[in-house]
Amino acid sequence: MKGSPPKEFDGTRFKLETFGNNFSIYQRINQKNQVIKEPYSRVLMAMSFMKGPKIQDWVRAQMRGLDDKVDPNKRGLFESDETL
């Protein structure tokens, strides 16, 4: 991966926009990387930068929801689907 990854987001609301901007730059720099190309992996990568007690429950719920959306037993979305 190229560039500087965004600093961890700890759930502090006033830091959210900065985190989003920094992740967007990181994503654009690495747009040809397979992890960034595939929406499922891209979302998981963004969540990997979200850590701390304020946000851990939200991240856990989002991971479960994401996995539920791609569950083949539920005729889910493909990991390549941009709606993820």
ABEGO torsion letter per residue (X at the ends): XBEBBBBBBAGBAAAAAAAAAAAAAAAAAAAABAAAABAAAAAAAAAAABBEAAAAAAAAAAAAAAAAAABAAAGBBBAABAAX
